[in-house]
Amino acid sequence: MSKQITSDSPGRMRWRAFGPKELLIIILGVLVIGITASLGFWQLGRAHEKKALHLRMDQREQAAPLLIGRDPVQLSADIWRRAQATGSFAQNLTIYLQNRQQHEQTGFWVMTPLKLTGSDLYVMVLRGWIPRNFQAMDLIAPYKTPQGLTQIDGLIAPPPSEWFSFFADPPNAVIRQNVNLKKFAAFHHIKLLPYVLRQSGDAKDGLGREWPAANTGISTNYGYAAQWFGMSATGVILLLYFVLWRLRKAKAHADSAPSQVKRTL
């Protein structure tokens, strides 16, 4: 009596290259590859958008200056554009934003509202930087403030970003961590424009104005894109290795077992 075992026997079926578990691993791998690649392309898109923004910023700096109080200004469209303002400083409303750095030295940003000529409007002028006295933390180094009518040249800038602080600054604080222009205007009962004029040029007033270039974070986006694409490429390599390994294992088993085995009793 003889018994024939074919390649369709249960023993052969156990060595399929891709069972349910293997197929699930492949599906998850494809998903991971797709997601990481999509994130990489998204970061590249953000970098391209910021490059276009940087180009527009350069063009705005070269454009004719806007006259604040006369020309309409929209922060979204005119940010970092050259501008001029004529008026008188409200010196009694000067504030100092602490923990601001220049040349790796800690100090203050000096900010004073400028009342525009022939108007009841004010524009907050970021006048410059001054070093901090670490022997007397509340002692401000001397500097000069123009008296009477003065013209300020600078760039239209967004309000200073608010830094994390455990405690909110009192509304009447002179030395402070942050300033919210809307709240500042409401407390002092003045009409303040919703942007800042960042003063430029050497006014010989004792304030530093070596402002850092606007950081659009393009290099950060390229770095993140490289990381995501690297993860995607790693996923492709691992998935190919897994598929080829399963195929080689199935082939090796098929070669080691004859397609038909006859056993004679």
Accessible surface in RSA format (square Angstrom, percent):
REM  Atomic radii and reference values for relative SASA: ProtOr
REM  Chains: A
REM  Algorithm: Lee & Richards
REM  Probe-radius: 1.40
REM  Slices: 20
REM RES _ NUM      All-atoms   Total-Side   Main-Chain    Non-polar    All polar
REM                ABS   REL    ABS   REL    ABS   REL    ABS   REL    ABS   REL
RES MET A   1   180.75  93.6 133.18  88.1  47.57 113.3 116.76  99.3  63.99  84.8
RES SER A   2    76.33  64.5  52.57  70.2  23.76  54.7  17.76  37.8  58.57  82.1
RES LYS A   3   128.00  62.4 124.04  76.1   3.97   9.4  73.54  66.2  54.46  58.0
RES GLN A   4    96.25  53.8  70.34  51.4  25.92  61.7  22.11  47.1  74.14  56.2
RES ILE A   5    57.92  33.0  54.60  40.7   3.32   8.0  56.87  41.0   1.05   2.8
RES THR A   6    47.66  33.9  44.91  45.5   2.75   6.6  33.92  45.6  13.74  20.8
RES SER A   7    48.89  41.3  41.23  55.0   7.66  17.6  14.10  30.0  34.79  48.7
RES ASP A   8   118.15  82.8 100.63 100.2  17.52  41.4  28.44  66.9  89.71  89.5
RES SER A   9    21.67  18.3  14.91  19.9   6.76  15.6  18.99  40.4   2.68   3.8
RES PRO A  10   106.61  77.7 101.00  92.1   5.61  20.4 105.53  87.1   1.08   6.7
RES GLY A  11    30.58  37.7   0.00   N/A  30.58  37.7  23.57  64.7   7.01  15.7
RES ARG A  12    58.65  24.6  49.36  25.2   9.29  22.1  17.06  23.3  41.59  25.2
RES MET A  13    97.68  50.6  93.08  61.6   4.59  10.9  73.36  62.4  24.32  32.2
RES ARG A  14   181.12  76.0 146.84  74.9  34.27  81.6  71.71  98.0 109.41  66.3
RES TRP A  15   100.47  40.3  91.62  44.3   8.85  20.8  86.04  45.9  14.44  23.4
RES ARG A  16   129.23  54.3 118.64  60.5  10.59  25.2  44.00  60.1  85.23  51.7
RES ALA A  17    17.71  16.3  11.11  17.1   6.60  15.0  11.67  16.4   6.03  16.0
RES PHE A  18    58.52  29.3  43.20  26.8  15.32  39.9  43.20  26.2  15.32  43.9
RES GLY A  19    10.59  13.1   0.00   N/A  10.59  13.1  10.12  27.8   0.47   1.0
RES PRO A  20   109.36  79.7  99.36  90.6  10.01  36.4 103.95  85.8   5.41  33.6
RES LYS A  21   141.92  69.2 135.34  83.0   6.58  15.7  83.27  75.0  58.65  62.5
RES GLU A  22    19.70  11.3  19.70  14.9   0.00   0.0   0.97   1.9  18.72  15.3
RES LEU A  23    90.69  50.5  90.69  64.9   0.00   0.0  90.69  63.7   0.00   0.0
RES LEU A  24   100.90  56.2  99.07  70.9   1.82   4.6 100.35  70.5   0.54   1.5
RES ILE A  25    75.32  42.9  73.26  54.6   2.05   4.9  74.05  53.3   1.26   3.4
RES ILE A  26    36.37  20.7  36.37  27.1   0.00   0.0  36.37  26.2   0.00   0.0
RES ILE A  27   100.59  57.2  98.85  73.6   1.74   4.2 100.39  72.3   0.21   0.6
RES LEU A  28    93.65  52.2  93.41  66.8   0.24   0.6  93.54  65.7   0.11   0.3
RES GLY A  29    19.37  23.9   0.00   N/A  19.37  23.9  18.63  51.1   0.73   1.6
RES VAL A  30    82.46  54.3  80.68  73.0   1.78   4.3  80.76  70.2   1.70   4.6
RES LEU A  31    97.38  54.2  95.30  68.2   2.08   5.2  97.06  68.2   0.32   0.9
RES VAL A  32    80.61  53.0  79.49  72.0   1.11   2.7  80.61  70.0   0.00   0.0
RES ILE A  33    28.90  16.4  28.74  21.4   0.16   0.4  28.90  20.8   0.00   0.0
RES GLY A  34    34.99  43.1   0.00   N/A  34.99  43.1  34.54  94.8   0.45   1.0
RES ILE A  35   103.86  59.1 100.57  74.9   3.29   7.9 103.18  74.3   0.68   1.8
RES THR A  36     7.41   5.3   7.41   7.5   0.00   0.0   7.41   9.9   0.00   0.0
RES ALA A  37    23.72  21.8  23.72  36.6   0.00   0.0  23.72  33.4   0.00   0.0
RES SER A  38    71.44  60.4  61.24  81.7  10.20  23.5  36.41  77.5  35.03  49.1
RES LEU A  39    60.84  33.9  60.62  43.4   0.22   0.5  60.84  42.7   0.00   0.0
RES GLY A  40     0.00   0.0   0.00   N/A   0.00   0.0   0.00   0.0   0.00   0.0
RES PHE A  41   131.47  65.8 123.80  76.7   7.66  19.9 124.08  75.2   7.38  21.1
RES TRP A  42   145.37  58.3 136.41  66.0   8.96  21.0 120.92  64.5  24.45  39.7
RES GLN A  43    16.91   9.5  16.91  12.4   0.00   0.0   0.01   0.0  16.90  12.8
RES LEU A  44    47.54  26.5  47.54  34.0   0.00   0.0  47.54  33.4   0.00   0.0
RES GLY A  45    29.47  36.3   0.00   N/A  29.47  36.3  28.23  77.5   1.23   2.8
RES ARG A  46    87.13  36.6  86.39  44.0   0.74   1.8  11.67  15.9  75.46  45.7
RES ALA A  47     0.00   0.0   0.00   0.0   0.00   0.0   0.00   0.0   0.00   0.0
RES HIS A  48   103.54  56.6  96.80  67.3   6.74  17.2  63.46  65.4  40.07  46.6
RES GLU A  49   101.65  58.4  92.58  70.0   9.07  21.6  45.40  87.8  56.25  45.9
RES LYS A  50    42.34  20.7  41.82  25.7   0.53   1.3  16.99  15.3  25.36  27.0
RES LYS A  51   109.40  53.4 102.26  62.7   7.15  17.0  52.55  47.3  56.86  60.6
RES ALA A  52    44.22  40.7  38.10  58.8   6.12  13.9  43.08  60.7   1.13   3.0
RES LEU A  53    57.51  32.0  57.51  41.1   0.00   0.0  57.51  40.4   0.00   0.0
RES HIS A  54    70.05  38.3  70.05  48.7   0.00   0.0  38.91  40.1  31.15  36.2
RES LEU A  55   106.40  59.3 103.98  74.4   2.42   6.1 105.91  74.4   0.49   1.3
RES ARG A  56   107.90  45.3 107.45  54.8   0.45   1.1  46.30  63.3  61.61  37.3
RES MET A  57     9.59   5.0   9.59   6.3   0.00   0.0   7.48   6.4   2.11   2.8
RES ASP A  58    65.03  45.6  63.40  63.1   1.64   3.9  23.19  54.6  41.84  41.7
RES GLN A  59   107.52  60.1  97.07  70.9  10.45  24.9  40.41  86.0  67.11  50.9
RES ARG A  60    35.65  15.0  34.02  17.3   1.63   3.9  15.98  21.8  19.67  11.9
RES GLU A  61    66.08  37.9  62.36  47.2   3.72   8.8   4.28   8.3  61.80  50.5
RES GLN A  62   148.33  82.9 123.05  89.9  25.28  60.2  44.26  94.2 104.06  78.9
RES ALA A  63    33.20  30.5  22.78  35.2  10.41  23.7  33.20  46.8   0.00   0.0
RES ALA A  64    71.05  65.3  58.68  90.5  12.38  28.2  63.82  89.9   7.24  19.2
RES PRO A  65    41.36  30.1  29.13  26.6  12.23  44.5  29.13  24.1  12.23  76.0
RES LEU A  66    18.74  10.4  18.72  13.4   0.02   0.1  18.74  13.2   0.00   0.0
RES LEU A  67    59.69  33.2  59.57  42.6   0.12   0.3  59.69  41.9   0.00   0.0
RES ILE A  68    11.65   6.6   0.00   0.0  11.65  28.1   0.00   0.0  11.65  31.6
RES GLY A  69    55.07  67.9   0.00   N/A  55.07  67.9  15.67  43.0  39.41  88.3
RES ARG A  70   173.88  73.0 144.60  73.7  29.27  69.7  74.10 101.3  99.77  60.5
RES ASP A  71    33.92  23.8  27.00  26.9   6.92  16.4   6.74  15.9  27.18  27.1
RES PRO A  72   122.10  89.0 101.30  92.3  20.80  75.6 113.28  93.5   8.83  54.9
RES VAL A  73    30.98  20.4   2.65   2.4  28.33  68.3   2.65   2.3  28.33  76.8
RES GLN A  74   121.95  68.2 117.62  86.0   4.33  10.3  36.45  77.6  85.50  64.8
RES LEU A  75    53.29  29.7  46.17  33.0   7.12  17.9  46.17  32.4   7.12  19.2
RES SER A  76    99.47  84.1  70.70  94.4  28.76  66.3  58.68 125.0  40.78  57.1
RES ALA A  77    50.65  46.6  38.78  59.8  11.87  27.0  43.21  60.9   7.44  19.7
RES ASP A  78    18.13  12.7  18.13  18.0   0.00   0.0   0.00   0.0  18.13  18.1
RES ILE A  79    33.85  19.3  33.85  25.2   0.00   0.0  33.85  24.4   0.00   0.0
RES TRP A  80    38.38  15.4  38.38  18.6   0.00   0.0  29.47  15.7   8.91  14.5
RES ARG A  81    56.14  23.6  56.14  28.6   0.00   0.0   1.48   2.0  54.66  33.1
RES ARG A  82    97.79  41.1  97.79  49.8   0.00   0.0  21.93  30.0  75.86  46.0
RES ALA A  83     1.46   1.3   0.00   0.0   1.46   3.3   0.00   0.0   1.46   3.9
RES GLN A  84    46.22  25.8  45.15  33.0   1.06   2.5   3.07   6.5  43.15  32.7
RES ALA A  85     1.79   1.6   0.00   0.0   1.79   4.1   1.79   2.5   0.00   0.0
RES THR A  86    53.35  37.9  47.70  48.4   5.65  13.5  32.24  43.3  21.11  31.9
RES GLY A  87     0.75   0.9   0.00   N/A   0.75   0.9   0.75   2.1   0.00   0.0
RES SER A  88    45.54  38.5  44.33  59.2   1.21   2.8  27.21  57.9  18.32  25.7
RES PHE A  89    23.10  11.6   1.83   1.1  21.26  55.3   1.90   1.2  21.20  60.7
RES ALA A  90    17.98  16.5  10.33  15.9   7.65  17.4  17.98  25.3   0.00   0.0
RES GLN A  91    93.21  52.1  83.69  61.2   9.53  22.7  27.45  58.4  65.76  49.9
RES ASN A  92   134.36  92.7  92.65  89.5  41.71 100.4  51.14 123.1  83.21  80.4
RES LEU A  93    23.79  13.2  20.18  14.4   3.61   9.1  23.70  16.6   0.09   0.2
RES THR A  94    10.87   7.7   5.96   6.0   4.91  11.7   5.91   7.9   4.96   7.5
RES ILE A  95     5.32   3.0   5.32   4.0   0.00   0.0   5.32   3.8   0.00   0.0
RES TYR A  96    22.69  10.6  22.69  12.9   0.00   0.0   6.18   4.6  16.51  20.3
RES LEU A  97     0.00   0.0   0.00   0.0   0.00   0.0   0.00   0.0   0.00   0.0
RES GLN A  98    37.22  20.8  37.22  27.2   0.00   0.0   0.20   0.4  37.03  28.1
RES ASN A  99    58.27  40.2  54.48  52.6   3.79   9.1  12.58  30.3  45.69  44.2
RES ARG A 100     7.01   2.9   5.96   3.0   1.06   2.5   3.21   4.4   3.80   2.3
RES GLN A 101   122.07  68.3  94.60  69.1  27.46  65.4  25.07  53.4  96.99  73.6
RES GLN A 102    24.46  13.7  17.58  12.8   6.88  16.4  11.40  24.3  13.05   9.9
RES HIS A 103   134.55  73.5  98.75  68.6  35.80  91.6  83.79  86.4  50.76  59.1
RES GLU A 104   166.44  95.6 135.86 102.8  30.58  72.8  50.66  98.0 115.78  94.5
RES GLN A 105    86.93  48.6  83.08  60.7   3.85   9.2  25.34  53.9  61.58  46.7
RES THR A 106    33.09  23.5  30.05  30.5   3.04   7.2   9.79  13.1  23.30  35.2
RES GLY A 107     0.00   0.0   0.00   N/A   0.00   0.0   0.00   0.0   0.00   0.0
RES PHE A 108     0.38   0.2   0.38   0.2   0.00   0.0   0.38   0.2   0.00   0.0
RES TRP A 109    51.90  20.8  51.90  25.1   0.00   0.0  48.55  25.9   3.34   5.4
RES VAL A 110     0.00   0.0   0.00   0.0   0.00   0.0   0.00   0.0   0.00   0.0
RES MET A 111     0.00   0.0   0.00   0.0   0.00   0.0   0.00   0.0   0.00   0.0
RES THR A 112     0.00   0.0   0.00   0.0   0.00   0.0   0.00   0.0   0.00   0.0
RES PRO A 113     0.00   0.0   0.00   0.0   0.00   0.0   0.00   0.0   0.00   0.0
RES LEU A 114     0.00   0.0   0.00   0.0   0.00   0.0   0.00   0.0   0.00   0.0
RES LYS A 115    85.16  41.5  83.00  50.9   2.16   5.2  56.30  50.7  28.86  30.7
RES LEU A 116     5.39   3.0   3.95   2.8   1.44   3.6   3.95   2.8   1.44   3.9
RES THR A 117    82.46  58.7  55.62  56.4  26.84  64.0  62.95  84.6  19.51  29.5
RES GLY A 118    85.29 105.2   0.00   N/A  85.29 105.2  43.44 119.2  41.85  93.7
RES SER A 119    36.47  30.8  21.24  28.3  15.23  35.1  27.20  57.9   9.27  13.0
RES ASP A 120    74.74  52.4  68.13  67.8   6.60  15.6  36.79  86.6  37.94  37.8
RES LEU A 121    56.85  31.7  56.85  40.7   0.00   0.0  56.85  39.9   0.00   0.0
RES TYR A 122    31.47  14.7  31.47  17.9   0.00   0.0   5.73   4.3  25.75  31.7
RES VAL A 123     0.00   0.0   0.00   0.0   0.00   0.0   0.00   0.0   0.00   0.0
RES MET A 124     0.00   0.0   0.00   0.0   0.00   0.0   0.00   0.0   0.00   0.0
RES VAL A 125     0.00   0.0   0.00   0.0   0.00   0.0   0.00   0.0   0.00   0.0
RES LEU A 126     8.76   4.9   8.76   6.3   0.00   0.0   8.76   6.2   0.00   0.0
RES ARG A 127     0.98   0.4   0.98   0.5   0.00   0.0   0.00   0.0   0.98   0.6
RES GLY A 128     0.00   0.0   0.00   N/A   0.00   0.0   0.00   0.0   0.00   0.0
RES TRP A 129    18.77   7.5  18.02   8.7   0.75   1.8  18.02   9.6   0.75   1.2
RES ILE A 130     2.08   1.2   2.08   1.5   0.00   0.0   2.08   1.5   0.00   0.0
RES PRO A 131    51.51  37.5  48.63  44.3   2.88  10.5  48.63  40.1   2.88  17.9
RES ARG A 132    31.30  13.1  19.71  10.0  11.59  27.6   0.89   1.2  30.41  18.4
RES ASN A 133    54.54  37.6  46.76  45.2   7.78  18.7  17.44  42.0  37.10  35.9
RES PHE A 134   121.30  60.7  98.83  61.2  22.47  58.5  98.83  59.9  22.47  64.3
RES GLN A 135   171.16  95.7 136.57  99.8  34.59  82.4  53.48 113.8 117.68  89.3
RES ALA A 136    35.76  32.9  29.59  45.7   6.16  14.0  35.76  50.4   0.00   0.0
RES MET A 137    92.46  47.9  87.92  58.2   4.54  10.8  83.68  71.1   8.77  11.6
RES ASP A 138   112.90  79.1  95.77  95.3  17.13  40.5  32.26  75.9  80.64  80.4
RES LEU A 139   100.38  55.9  97.90  70.0   2.49   6.2  99.56  69.9   0.82   2.2
RES ILE A 140    41.27  23.5  23.40  17.4  17.88  43.1  23.95  17.2  17.33  47.0
RES ALA A 141    35.09  32.3  27.38  42.3   7.71  17.5  33.31  46.9   1.78   4.7
RES PRO A 142   129.01  94.0 105.23  95.9  23.78  86.5 115.66  95.5  13.36  83.0
RES TYR A 143    47.19  22.0  16.50   9.4  30.69  79.8  17.65  13.3  29.54  36.4
RES LYS A 144   145.12  70.8 141.58  86.9   3.53   8.4  93.41  84.1  51.71  55.1
RES THR A 145    15.76  11.2   1.87   1.9  13.89  33.1   1.53   2.1  14.23  21.5
RES PRO A 146    52.34  38.1  37.66  34.3  14.68  53.4  49.28  40.7   3.06  19.0
RES GLN A 147   139.65  78.1 112.47  82.2  27.18  64.7  64.76 137.8  74.89  56.8
RES GLY A 148    45.91  56.6   0.00   N/A  45.91  56.6  34.19  93.8  11.72  26.2
RES LEU A 149   121.45  67.6  89.33  63.9  32.12  80.7  89.49  62.9  31.96  86.0
RES THR A 150    24.07  17.1  15.97  16.2   8.10  19.3  10.82  14.5  13.25  20.0
RES GLN A 151   101.20  56.6  76.99  56.3  24.21  57.6  20.23  43.1  80.97  61.4
RES ILE A 152     4.57   2.6   3.81   2.8   0.76   1.8   4.57   3.3   0.00   0.0
RES ASP A 153    62.58  43.8  59.26  59.0   3.33   7.9  24.73  58.2  37.86  37.8
RES GLY A 154     4.20   5.2   0.00   N/A   4.20   5.2   0.83   2.3   3.37   7.5
RES LEU A 155    22.14  12.3  22.14  15.8   0.00   0.0  22.14  15.5   0.00   0.0
RES ILE A 156     0.00   0.0   0.00   0.0   0.00   0.0   0.00   0.0   0.00   0.0
RES ALA A 157     5.15   4.7   5.15   7.9   0.00   0.0   5.15   7.3   0.00   0.0
RES PRO A 158    49.85  36.3  43.81  39.9   6.04  22.0  43.81  36.2   6.04  37.5
RES PRO A 159    50.95  37.1  40.88  37.3  10.06  36.6  40.88  33.8  10.06  62.5
RES PRO A 160    16.36  11.9   2.70   2.5  13.65  49.6  10.74   8.9   5.62  34.9
RES SER A 161    81.56  68.9  65.73  87.7  15.83  36.5  54.54 116.2  27.01  37.8
RES GLU A 162   107.36  61.6  76.20  57.6  31.17  74.2  28.88  55.9  78.48  64.1
RES TRP A 163   105.25  42.2  94.17  45.6  11.07  26.0  88.40  47.1  16.85  27.3
RES PHE A 164   162.07  81.1 130.39  80.8  31.67  82.4 138.84  84.2  23.23  66.5
RES SER A 165    49.39  41.7  22.36  29.8  27.03  62.3  12.66  27.0  36.72  51.4
RES PHE A 166   170.64  85.4 137.03  84.9  33.61  87.5 140.62  85.3  30.03  85.9
RES PHE A 167   167.40  83.8 159.79  99.0   7.62  19.8 163.69  99.2   3.71  10.6
RES ALA A 168   100.27  92.2  65.40 100.9  34.87  79.3  74.78 105.3  25.48  67.5
RES ASP A 169    39.76  27.9  20.28  20.2  19.48  46.1   3.62   8.5  36.14  36.0
RES PRO A 170    77.78  56.7  71.52  65.2   6.27  22.8  77.78  64.2   0.00   0.0
RES PRO A 171    76.96  56.1  69.16  63.0   7.79  28.3  75.11  62.0   1.84  11.5
RES ASN A 172   100.53  69.3  84.65  81.8  15.88  38.2  17.96  43.2  82.57  79.8
RES ALA A 173    17.75  16.3   7.34  11.3  10.41  23.7  15.35  21.6   2.40   6.4
RES VAL A 174    79.97  52.6  75.35  68.2   4.63  11.1  75.35  65.5   4.63  12.5
RES ILE A 175    49.48  28.2  31.46  23.4  18.02  43.4  31.46  22.7  18.02  48.9
RES ARG A 176    18.66   7.8  18.39   9.4   0.28   0.7   0.28   0.4  18.39  11.1
RES GLN A 177    20.75  11.6  20.75  15.2   0.00   0.0   6.26  13.3  14.49  11.0
RES ASN A 178    20.00  13.8  17.84  17.2   2.16   5.2   9.39  22.6  10.60  10.3
RES VAL A 179     3.69   2.4   0.00   0.0   3.69   8.9   1.01   0.9   2.67   7.3
RES ASN A 180    55.95  38.6  48.00  46.4   7.95  19.1  11.73  28.2  44.22  42.7
RES LEU A 181    13.26   7.4   9.31   6.7   3.95   9.9   9.49   6.7   3.78  10.2
RES LYS A 182   173.49  84.6 162.70  99.8  10.79  25.7 112.26 101.0  61.24  65.2
RES LYS A 183   150.11  73.2 143.26  87.9   6.85  16.3  90.17  81.2  59.94  63.8
RES PHE A 184     6.50   3.3   0.84   0.5   5.66  14.7   5.74   3.5   0.76   2.2
RES ALA A 185    11.61  10.7  11.11  17.1   0.51   1.2  11.15  15.7   0.46   1.2
RES ALA A 186    70.25  64.6  49.52  76.4  20.74  47.2  61.94  87.2   8.32  22.0
RES PHE A 187    88.04  44.0  70.73  43.8  17.31  45.0  78.93  47.9   9.11  26.1
RES HIS A 188    52.74  28.8  34.04  23.7  18.69  47.8  24.52  25.3  28.22  32.8
RES HIS A 189   164.61  90.0 130.90  91.0  33.70  86.2  96.34  99.3  68.26  79.4
RES ILE A 190    28.00  15.9  11.95   8.9  16.05  38.7  18.00  13.0  10.00  27.1
RES LYS A 191   122.93  60.0 116.36  71.4   6.57  15.6  79.34  71.4  43.59  46.4
RES LEU A 192    26.85  15.0   0.70   0.5  26.15  65.7   0.99   0.7  25.86  69.6
RES LEU A 193    28.52  15.9  27.57  19.7   0.95   2.4  28.44  20.0   0.08   0.2
RES PRO A 194    92.72  67.6  83.50  76.1   9.23  33.5  88.92  73.4   3.80  23.6
RES TYR A 195     8.79   4.1   8.79   5.0   0.00   0.0   5.07   3.8   3.71   4.6
RES VAL A 196     1.11   0.7   1.11   1.0   0.00   0.0   1.11   1.0   0.00   0.0
RES LEU A 197     0.00   0.0   0.00   0.0   0.00   0.0   0.00   0.0   0.00   0.0
RES ARG A 198    35.02  14.7  34.53  17.6   0.49   1.2   4.62   6.3  30.40  18.4
RES GLN A 199    13.62   7.6  13.62  10.0   0.00   0.0   0.34   0.7  13.28  10.1
RES SER A 200    53.88  45.5  44.34  59.2   9.55  22.0  29.01  61.8  24.87  34.8
RES GLY A 201    51.85  63.9   0.00   N/A  51.85  63.9  42.16 115.7   9.68  21.7
RES ASP A 202   114.30  80.1  79.36  79.0  34.94  82.6  40.82  96.1  73.48  73.3
RES ALA A 203    52.92  48.7  22.06  34.0  30.86  70.2  33.50  47.2  19.42  51.5
RES LYS A 204   160.98  78.5 141.44  86.8  19.54  46.5 111.95 100.8  49.03  52.2
RES ASP A 205     8.78   6.1   6.66   6.6   2.11   5.0   5.51  13.0   3.27   3.3
RES GLY A 206    58.79  72.5   0.00   N/A  58.79  72.5  35.70  98.0  23.09  51.7
RES LEU A 207    15.19   8.5   0.00   0.0  15.19  38.2   1.22   0.9  13.97  37.6
RES GLY A 208    21.30  26.3   0.00   N/A  21.30  26.3  18.12  49.7   3.19   7.1
RES ARG A 209    29.85  12.5   8.84   4.5  21.01  50.0   8.80  12.0  21.06  12.8
RES GLU A 210   112.92  64.8  94.59  71.6  18.34  43.7  47.35  91.6  65.58  53.5
RES TRP A 211    40.42  16.2  14.48   7.0  25.95  60.9  14.48   7.7  25.95  42.1
RES PRO A 212    96.68  70.5  83.49  76.1  13.18  47.9  94.82  78.3   1.86  11.5
RES ALA A 213    92.46  85.0  63.25  97.6  29.22  66.5  73.50 103.5  18.97  50.2
RES ALA A 214    30.66  28.2  11.14  17.2  19.52  44.4  19.07  26.9  11.59  30.7
RES ASN A 215   140.54  96.9 101.43  98.0  39.11  94.2  34.18  82.3 106.36 102.8
RES THR A 216    23.35  16.6   9.87  10.0  13.48  32.1  14.13  19.0   9.22  13.9
RES GLY A 217    13.86  17.1   0.00   N/A  13.86  17.1  13.25  36.4   0.61   1.4
RES ILE A 218    36.06  20.5  33.20  24.7   2.86   6.9  33.20  23.9   2.86   7.8
RES SER A 219    91.33  77.2  77.51 103.4  13.82  31.8  52.07 110.9  39.26  55.0
RES THR A 220    72.52  51.6  63.25  64.1   9.26  22.1  43.86  58.9  28.65  43.3
RES ASN A 221    10.76   7.4  10.76  10.4   0.00   0.0   0.00   0.0  10.76  10.4
RES TYR A 222    82.22  38.4  77.67  44.2   4.55  11.8  68.75  51.7  13.46  16.6
RES GLY A 223    32.45  40.0   0.00   N/A  32.45  40.0  30.87  84.7   1.58   3.5
RES TYR A 224   104.94  49.0 104.08  59.2   0.86   2.2  59.20  44.5  45.73  56.4
RES ALA A 225     2.44   2.2   2.44   3.8   0.00   0.0   2.44   3.4   0.00   0.0
RES ALA A 226    65.65  60.4  50.17  77.4  15.48  35.2  57.41  80.9   8.23  21.8
RES GLN A 227   113.87  63.7 104.16  76.1   9.71  23.1  41.35  88.0  72.52  55.0
RES TRP A 228    71.98  28.9  71.98  34.8   0.00   0.0  64.01  34.1   7.97  12.9
RES PHE A 229    60.50  30.3  57.50  35.6   3.00   7.8  57.73  35.0   2.77   7.9
RES GLY A 230    35.72  44.0   0.00   N/A  35.72  44.0  33.61  92.2   2.11   4.7
RES MET A 231   103.63  53.7  94.11  62.3   9.52  22.7  79.93  68.0  23.71  31.4
RES SER A 232    10.59   8.9  10.42  13.9   0.17   0.4   3.54   7.5   7.05   9.9
RES ALA A 233    51.60  47.4  45.42  70.1   6.17  14.0  50.93  71.7   0.66   1.8
RES THR A 234    72.89  51.8  71.77  72.8   1.12   2.7  46.54  62.5  26.35  39.8
RES GLY A 235    15.97  19.7   0.00   N/A  15.97  19.7  13.65  37.5   2.32   5.2
RES VAL A 236    60.06  39.5  59.52  53.9   0.54   1.3  60.01  52.1   0.04   0.1
RES ILE A 237   116.75  66.4 114.48  85.3   2.27   5.5 115.71  83.3   1.05   2.8
RES LEU A 238   112.49  62.6 108.72  77.8   3.77   9.5 108.91  76.5   3.59   9.6
RES LEU A 239    28.73  16.0  24.81  17.7   3.92   9.9  28.23  19.8   0.50   1.4
RES LEU A 240   102.62  57.2 102.62  73.4   0.00   0.0 102.62  72.1   0.00   0.0
RES TYR A 241   136.24  63.6 132.34  75.3   3.90  10.1  96.39  72.4  39.85  49.1
RES PHE A 242    37.78  18.9  37.16  23.0   0.62   1.6  37.78  22.9   0.00   0.0
RES VAL A 243    35.50  23.4  35.50  32.1   0.00   0.0  35.50  30.8   0.00   0.0
RES LEU A 244    91.96  51.2  91.96  65.8   0.00   0.0  91.96  64.6   0.00   0.0
RES TRP A 245    99.02  39.7  98.91  47.9   0.11   0.3  73.51  39.2  25.51  41.4
RES ARG A 246    35.86  15.1  35.36  18.0   0.50   1.2   0.82   1.1  35.04  21.2
RES LEU A 247    81.89  45.6  78.04  55.8   3.85   9.7  78.22  54.9   3.67   9.9
RES ARG A 248   133.74  56.2 128.30  65.4   5.45  13.0  73.17 100.0  60.57  36.7
RES LYS A 249    83.37  40.7  75.59  46.4   7.77  18.5  44.38  39.9  38.99  41.5
RES ALA A 250    23.16  21.3  17.00  26.2   6.16  14.0  18.87  26.6   4.28  11.3
RES LYS A 251   135.23  66.0 129.66  79.6   5.57  13.3 100.46  90.4  34.76  37.0
RES ALA A 252    62.41  57.4  50.45  77.9  11.96  27.2  57.04  80.3   5.38  14.2
RES HIS A 253    44.62  24.4  40.11  27.9   4.51  11.5  31.09  32.0  13.53  15.7
RES ALA A 254    40.69  37.4  31.50  48.6   9.19  20.9  31.58  44.5   9.10  24.1
RES ASP A 255   103.69  72.6  68.63  68.3  35.06  82.9  33.21  78.2  70.48  70.3
RES SER A 256    87.03  73.5  48.65  64.9  38.39  88.4  50.37 107.3  36.66  51.4
RES ALA A 257    28.59  26.3  22.94  35.4   5.65  12.8  24.15  34.0   4.44  11.8
RES PRO A 258    82.35  60.0  64.33  58.6  18.01  65.5  76.38  63.1   5.97  37.1
RES SER A 259    75.45  63.8  66.84  89.2   8.61  19.8  38.77  82.6  36.69  51.4
RES GLN A 260    97.16  54.3  80.10  58.5  17.06  40.6  17.65  37.6  79.51  60.3
RES VAL A 261    59.04  38.9  55.88  50.6   3.16   7.6  58.60  50.9   0.45   1.2
RES LYS A 262   149.43  72.9 120.18  73.7  29.26  69.7  63.15  56.8  86.29  91.9
RES ARG A 263   126.70  53.2 123.79  63.1   2.91   6.9  46.13  63.0  80.57  48.8
RES THR A 264   109.52  77.9  81.16  82.3  28.36  67.6  57.05  76.6  52.47  79.3
RES LEU A 265   151.99  84.6 100.21  71.7  51.78 130.2 132.15  92.8  19.84  53.4
END  Absolute sums over single chains surface
CHAIN  1 A    16657.2      13802.2       2855.0      10631.8       6025.5
END  Absolute sums over all chains
TOTAL         16657.2      13802.2       2855.0      10631.8       6025.5
